[in-house]
């Protein structure tokens, strides 16, 4: 695994002149057994350029290995590319057996298919010819650019990090923070005040 630039922080935008994919690898299903042993799988994601050896990776791009045919990771990995390659670049997801270092399955996705600052929840599927089973890889992906477009603003981003509470919580609830973006705060507040 390479040195991580993004390990401690969840950056709001990509580094200058780069595009970044945040990939949360949830889990996989229907992976094949490896001989007579319990498989130990991990997931990695790389750009086509990195796979071809034309770019050095400096990000976390592999999960830890997990035993079993339906592993659960819930780990964040990253892929970044140069901004000028975004229209022609793709990303490849590999599921690899840790012991044999054999690539079990790979999934391809074009970079240009992803809208910036939008979160996608994907079930990537591929049928393995040797087992005729359809393998699944469950991921959440967000593409980040180094800046927001000034010419054609069609998207907005809001990220909030809850560090703590000013007052101790007496009864534990599953939801602590709820946010809503409204076009006109004064009208929205007036409606809330009159309804409650």
C-alpha positions as CSV (number, residue, x, y, z in Angstrom):
1,X,0.0,0.0,0.0
2,X,1.3,3.4,-0.9
3,X,1.7,6.4,1.3
4,X,-1.6,8.2,2.1
5,X,-2.2,11.8,1.4
6,X,-5.8,11.6,2.4
7,X,-5.7,9.2,5.4
8,X,-6.5,11.6,8.3
9,X,-8.8,14.1,6.5
10,X,-11.8,13.9,4.3
11,X,-10.9,16.8,1.9
12,X,-13.7,19.0,0.6
13,X,-12.1,19.3,-2.8
14,X,-9.3,17.5,-4.7
15,X,-5.7,18.8,-4.7
16,X,-4.9,21.5,-7.3
17,X,-5.1,20.2,-10.9
18,X,-6.3,16.8,-9.8
19,X,-9.6,14.9,-9.6
20,X,-10.2,12.5,-6.7
21,X,-12.6,9.6,-6.2
22,X,-13.6,8.8,-2.6
23,X,-14.6,5.2,-2.6
24,X,-16.2,3.6,0.4
25,X,-16.0,-0.2,-0.1
26,X,-18.9,-1.7,1.8
27,X,-18.6,-5.4,0.9
28,X,-18.8,-8.1,-1.7
29,X,-21.0,-11.2,-2.3
30,X,-20.8,-14.5,-4.2
31,X,-17.0,-14.6,-4.4
32,X,-15.5,-18.0,-5.2
33,X,-13.7,-20.3,-2.8
34,X,-10.0,-20.7,-3.4
35,X,-9.2,-24.4,-3.4
36,X,-9.8,-26.0,0.0
37,X,-9.0,-22.9,2.1
38,X,-11.0,-19.9,3.3
39,X,-10.2,-17.0,0.9
40,X,-8.7,-13.8,2.1
41,X,-9.9,-11.0,-0.2
42,X,-9.1,-7.3,-0.4
43,X,-10.2,-4.6,-2.8
44,X,-8.1,-2.1,-4.7
45,X,-9.1,0.6,-7.1
46,X,-6.7,2.2,-9.7
47,X,-7.0,4.4,-12.7
48,X,-6.2,3.0,-16.2
49,X,-3.1,5.2,-16.3
50,X,-1.8,3.8,-13.0
51,X,-2.4,0.2,-14.1
52,X,-0.5,1.0,-17.3
53,X,2.4,2.3,-15.2
54,X,2.2,5.9,-16.4
55,X,1.3,7.4,-13.0
56,X,2.6,6.9,-9.5
57,X,-0.1,6.4,-6.8
58,X,0.3,8.3,-3.6
59,X,-3.1,7.5,-2.0
60,X,-4.7,4.7,0.0
61,X,-5.8,2.4,-2.7
62,X,-6.4,-0.9,-1.0
63,X,-8.6,-2.2,1.8
64,X,-7.3,-4.6,4.5
65,X,-7.9,-8.3,3.7
66,X,-11.0,-10.1,5.1
67,X,-11.7,-13.8,5.1
68,X,-14.7,-15.3,3.5
69,X,-16.7,-15.4,0.3
70,X,-19.0,-12.5,1.3
71,X,-16.5,-10.1,3.1
72,X,-17.5,-6.8,4.6
73,X,-14.9,-3.9,4.7
74,X,-16.5,-0.5,5.2
75,X,-13.2,1.1,4.4
76,X,-12.4,4.2,2.4
77,X,-9.9,4.1,-0.5
78,X,-9.0,6.8,-3.0
79,X,-8.1,7.2,-6.7
80,X,-6.8,10.4,-8.1
81,X,-5.9,11.5,-11.7
82,X,-4.8,14.6,-13.5
83,X,-7.7,17.0,-14.4
84,X,-6.7,16.9,-18.1
85,X,-7.3,13.1,-18.3
86,X,-10.8,13.1,-16.8
87,X,-12.7,12.7,-20.1
88,X,-10.6,9.7,-21.2
89,X,-9.7,8.0,-17.9
90,X,-11.4,5.1,-16.2
91,X,-11.2,3.4,-12.8
92,X,-10.7,-0.3,-12.3
93,X,-11.8,-2.1,-9.1
94,X,-10.0,-5.3,-8.4
95,X,-10.9,-8.0,-5.8
96,X,-7.7,-9.9,-5.1
97,X,-6.9,-12.9,-3.0
98,X,-4.2,-11.9,-0.4
99,X,-2.5,-15.3,-0.2
100,X,-2.1,-16.1,-3.9
101,X,-2.1,-12.4,-5.1
102,X,-4.5,-13.6,-7.9
103,X,-7.0,-11.1,-9.3
104,X,-10.4,-12.8,-8.8
105,X,-12.6,-10.2,-10.5
106,X,-12.3,-6.7,-11.9
107,X,-14.9,-4.0,-12.6
108,X,-14.5,-1.1,-15.0
109,X,-16.1,2.4,-14.7
110,X,-15.5,5.5,-16.8
111,X,-14.5,8.6,-14.9
112,X,-16.7,10.9,-17.1
113,X,-19.8,9.0,-16.1
114,X,-19.6,10.5,-12.6
115,X,-21.0,13.9,-11.8
116,X,-18.8,16.0,-9.5
117,X,-19.7,16.2,-5.8
118,X,-22.6,13.6,-6.1
119,X,-22.6,10.4,-4.1
120,X,-23.3,7.2,-6.0
121,X,-24.2,3.9,-4.3
122,X,-23.3,1.1,-6.7
123,X,-23.8,-2.6,-6.9
124,X,-21.1,-3.6,-9.4
125,X,-21.9,-7.0,-10.9
126,X,-19.9,-9.4,-13.0
127,X,-20.4,-13.1,-13.9
128,X,-17.4,-15.3,-13.4
129,X,-16.9,-17.7,-16.3
130,X,-15.3,-20.4,-14.1
131,X,-18.2,-20.5,-11.6
132,X,-21.1,-18.9,-13.6
133,X,-21.9,-17.0,-10.4
134,X,-22.6,-13.3,-10.5
135,X,-20.2,-11.5,-8.1
136,X,-21.2,-8.2,-6.5
137,X,-19.1,-5.4,-5.1
138,X,-21.0,-2.8,-3.1
139,X,-19.4,0.7,-3.1
140,X,-20.3,4.4,-2.5
141,X,-18.3,6.8,-4.8
142,X,-18.0,10.6,-4.8
143,X,-15.9,12.4,-7.5
144,X,-14.3,15.6,-6.3
145,X,-12.7,18.3,-8.4
146,X,-10.1,20.8,-7.3
147,X,-12.6,23.7,-7.5
148,X,-16.3,24.4,-8.3
149,X,-17.0,25.4,-11.9
150,X,-17.4,29.1,-12.3
151,X,-19.0,29.0,-15.8
152,X,-21.7,26.5,-15.3
153,X,-22.8,26.0,-11.7
154,X,-25.2,23.1,-11.6
155,X,-24.2,21.6,-8.4
156,X,-23.5,22.7,-4.8
157,X,-21.8,21.0,-2.0
158,X,-22.2,21.1,1.7
159,X,-20.2,19.0,4.2
160,X,-20.5,19.3,7.9
161,X,-18.5,17.6,10.6
162,X,-20.1,17.2,14.0
163,X,-17.3,17.4,16.6
164,X,-19.5,17.3,19.7
165,X,-22.4,18.7,21.6
166,X,-22.6,21.8,23.8
167,X,-25.1,20.1,26.2
168,X,-24.9,16.5,27.3
169,X,-27.5,14.2,25.6
170,X,-29.8,12.7,28.2
171,X,-31.6,10.2,26.0
172,X,-29.7,8.4,23.2
173,X,-31.3,8.6,19.7
174,X,-30.0,7.3,16.4
175,X,-30.2,10.7,14.6
176,X,-28.3,13.5,16.2
177,X,-28.1,16.0,13.3
178,X,-30.5,16.7,10.5
179,X,-29.8,19.4,7.9
180,X,-32.1,20.8,5.2
181,X,-31.2,23.2,2.4
182,X,-34.0,25.6,1.6
183,X,-34.3,28.2,-1.1
184,X,-35.7,30.9,1.2
185,X,-34.9,30.6,4.9
186,X,-37.3,33.4,6.0
187,X,-40.3,31.8,4.4
188,X,-39.3,28.4,5.6
189,X,-38.9,29.7,9.2
190,X,-42.3,31.5,9.0
191,X,-44.0,28.3,7.9
192,X,-42.4,26.4,10.8
193,X,-43.4,29.0,13.3
194,X,-47.0,29.1,12.2
195,X,-47.3,25.3,12.0
196,X,-45.9,24.5,15.4
